Structures are given as structure tokens and as C-alpha cells.
């Protein structure tokens, strides 16, 4: 996946060389109570068999749907601001590990999270993820906030939080 991402980002150099404003959006997992990436996670948790993956020390970079839409709108769609260019990591600024996210989701759904997915099963099902060092996948927020972006959900420890209003 890292090689594909590098090739994709390198492919923008021709447009940049021609003078176009290029904003490269590196998007983490987008979470929202209406579905998306959260939907397939809900069933095992609702059945009481949701649990951390292996040790749970893997970083789980995510962003709320509201923050994702705000970032994409500010960086790429609405603005003609030339300073809004370059790479942007669209991720909640306060990271969480898989264990922290799992605990928060279980707590939000009032379900136990005592059954971890064994590391051997994780390696069999997701070999690329299991080979990566845990810290390698920790996302960090980019300077989008400096461009006027306001973060609505600063961390991903509230995966099923309801929006007010």
C-alpha cells in the first residue's frame, strides 16, 4: 500500500510543474454513526464478541465524517487559496490505539470487549497490517488547521458519538 501511495503522489508532479495547485489528501479511516467503515465493526460488538486486534498496540488512525468533509471542502474544493497546497493528513489530531478504540466502542455500545482477535488470526487475515511495526501507522494531523480548518472531533475515542443539532 505504501508503494501505491508513493506512486500516486509522485504522479501529481507533472501538474505541479505546470503551475497547478496540488493538495494531496492522505485520508485515514472515516467514521460516522450512519455507516461507512464503522458499520462492519458494529455487528461483532453488538453480539458481545468485539475485541482488540492482537496486542491492540496498533495505531488506529481515523477521522469523523464531519471533519473529513470540512477538510476536503477547505483544502480542495471551496478554496482558491494557493497556500492550501501540498500533503495533508486527514486524521483526528489525537491518535488512539486499536485497544483504546475498541474499549471506547464497546463502552459506547454498552458491550464487553474481552475477546481479542488472536495475533495468529490477524496475521493470516491481514498479513500486510500484521508485518508493520505498531508505530508506523500512527497518523498525525497536518497543518490544515493553520489554513482555517476547525477540528470538530479532536480524537477517535468516541467512535459512535452523536452529532448535536
C-alpha positions in Angstrom: 0.0 0.0 0.0 2.8 2.4 0.8 4.3 1.9 -2.7 0.9 2.6 -4.4 0.5 5.8 -2.3 4.0 7.0 -3.2 3.3 6.4 -6.9 0.0 8.2 -6.7 1.6 11.2 -5.0 4.5 11.2 -7.5 2.0 11.3 -10.3 1.0 14.8 -9.3 4.4 16.3 -10.0 3.6 17.0 -13.7 0.6 19.1 -12.7 2.7 20.9 -10.0 5.4 21.5 -12.6 2.8 23.1 -14.9 1.9 25.5 -12.1 -1.3 23.8 -10.8 -2.0 24.0 -7.1 -1.8 20.4 -5.8 -3.2 19.3 -2.5 -2.5 15.6 -1.7 -5.1 14.3 0.7 -3.9 11.3 2.9 -7.1 10.1 4.4 -7.4 7.9 7.4 -10.5 5.7 8.2 -13.6 7.9 8.1 -16.1 7.1 10.9 -19.7 8.1 11.2 -22.7 6.6 13.1 -24.6 6.3 9.8 -22.3 3.5 8.5 -19.2 3.5 6.3 -16.1 1.9 8.0 -17.9 1.8 11.3 -20.8 -0.4 10.1 -19.0 -3.7 9.7 -17.4 -3.2 13.2 -20.8 -2.8 14.9 -22.2 -6.4 14.5 -19.5 -8.3 16.4 -19.5 -5.6 19.1 -23.3 -5.7 19.4 -23.1 -9.5 19.7 -20.6 -9.1 22.6 -17.7 -10.6 20.7 -15.9 -7.4 19.6 -12.3 -7.2 20.8 -8.9 -5.7 20.2 -6.8 -7.0 17.3 -3.8 -8.9 18.7 -2.0 -6.8 21.3 -4.1 -3.8 20.5 -1.0 -1.6 20.3 -1.5 -0.8 16.6 -2.4 2.8 15.9 -5.9 3.2 14.5 -5.9 6.5 12.6 -9.4 7.8 11.9 -11.4 10.9 11.4 -15.0 11.8 11.9 -17.1 12.2 8.7 -17.8 15.9 9.7 -14.1 16.7 10.0 -13.3 14.8 6.7 -16.0 16.8 4.8 -14.8 20.1 6.4 -11.1 19.3 5.5 -11.9 18.3 1.9 -14.0 21.4 1.4 -11.5 23.7 2.9 -8.4 22.2 1.3 -9.6 21.1 -2.1 -13.0 22.1 -3.3 -14.0 25.5 -2.0 -10.8 27.5 -1.8 -8.6 29.1 -4.4 -6.1 29.8 -1.6 -2.7 29.0 -3.1 -1.2 28.4 0.4 -3.6 25.4 0.7 -1.3 23.0 -1.2 1.0 20.1 -0.5 0.3 17.0 1.5 -2.5 16.9 4.2 -3.1 14.0 6.6 -6.8 14.0 7.2 -6.8 12.3 10.6 -8.0 13.1 14.1 -5.2 15.1 15.9 -5.3 12.9 19.0 -4.5 9.3 18.0 -5.8 6.2 19.6 -4.5 2.6 19.6 -6.7 -0.2 18.5 -7.2 -1.2 22.2 -8.3 2.3 23.1 -10.7 2.5 20.1 -12.0 -1.0 20.9 -12.7 -0.1 24.5 -14.4 3.2 23.5 -16.6 1.4 21.0 -17.6 -1.3 23.5 -18.3 1.3 26.2 -20.4 3.4 23.8 -22.4 0.3 22.8 -22.5 -1.0 26.4 -21.0 -4.3 25.3 -18.0 -6.2 26.6 -14.7 -6.2 24.7 -12.8 -9.1 26.4 -12.3 -11.4 23.4 -9.3 -10.2 21.4 -8.7 -11.4 17.9 -5.6 -13.6 18.3 -2.4 -12.3 16.7 -2.1 -15.5 14.6 -5.5 -15.0 13.1 -4.7 -11.3 12.4 -1.5 -12.4 10.6 -3.5 -14.8 8.5 -6.3 -12.4 7.6 -4.3 -9.2 7.3 -0.6 -10.0 6.6 0.4 -6.5 5.4 -1.0 -4.9 8.6 0.5 -7.5 10.9 4.0 -7.1 9.4 4.1 -3.4 10.0 5.6 -2.0 13.2 2.9 -0.7 15.5 4.1 3.0 15.4 4.3 3.0 11.6 0.6 3.5 11.1 0.1 6.3 13.6 -1.4 9.2 11.7 -0.6 12.8 12.6 -2.7 15.8 11.7 -1.3 18.1 9.1 -1.3 21.9 9.2 -4.9 22.1 7.8 -5.9 23.9 11.0 -3.4 26.6 10.0 -5.4 27.1 6.9 -8.6 27.9 8.8 -9.8 24.3 9.4 -11.6 23.8 12.7 -11.5 20.3 14.1 -14.9 19.1 15.4 -13.8 15.8 16.8 -10.3 16.0 18.1 -9.8 12.3 18.8 -11.2 9.0 17.6 -12.0 7.6 21.0 -15.7 8.5 20.5 -16.5 6.3 17.5 -20.2 6.4 17.7 -20.7 9.9 19.0 -24.0 11.5 18.0 -23.9 14.9 16.4 -26.0 17.6 18.1 -28.2 20.0 16.3 
